Amino acid sequence: MSHEEKKWLNKLGVTILNEAGLDFEEWRDSDWIRKTTGQMGYAHYYLDKCWDDSRRTNEADALVYKKLVDIDSELGMDASQQLFCCLWSTTRSDIIKVYFALRIIFLNFLDY
């Protein structure tokens, strides 16, 4: 992946997080997330920030999560890491199904 592609994907991740209502500064990127927050990527960061402690549930939007998983995948995040982060952050079936739907599409693609 070229530097420009990585830069574009990071800019897209920042835009999606901000549109989702998180105040994510533009200079931050996926490397910053991993080094500073302990999360593995944009999707994990998003799930963590959507946790509502008072209600003991995750308020994440599945469509936003899907977009961020796609970006993390393009940036090289391993599928097993994504699954671990997903299950660590929520047990909501609609969020977990996003991950598994993406895996099924990917695995079917590999069969061709």
Rosetta blueprint (number, residue, H / E / L):
1 M L
2 S L
3 H H
4 E H
5 E H
6 K H
7 K H
8 W H
9 L H
10 N H
11 K H
12 L H
13 G H
14 V H
15 T H
16 I H
17 L H
18 N H
19 E H
20 A L
21 G L
22 L L
23 D L
24 F L
25 E L
26 E L
27 W L
28 R L
29 D L
30 S H
31 D H
32 W H
33 I H
34 R H
35 K H
36 T H
37 T H
38 G L
39 Q L
40 M L
41 G L
42 Y H
43 A H
44 H H
45 Y H
46 Y H
47 L H
48 D H
49 K H
50 C L
51 W E
52 D E
53 D L
54 S L
55 R L
56 R L
57 T E
58 N E
59 E L
60 A L
61 D L
62 A H
63 L H
64 V H
65 Y H
66 K H
67 K H
68 L H
69 V H
70 D H
71 I H
72 D H
73 S H
74 E H
75 L L
76 G L
77 M L
78 D L
79 A H
80 S H
81 Q H
82 Q H
83 L H
84 F H
85 C H
86 C H
87 L H
88 W H
89 S H
90 T L
91 T L
92 R L
93 S H
94 D H
95 I H
96 I H
97 K H
98 V H
99 Y H
100 F H
101 A H
102 L H
103 R H
104 I H
105 I H
106 F H
107 L H
108 N H
109 F H
110 L H
111 D H
112 Y L
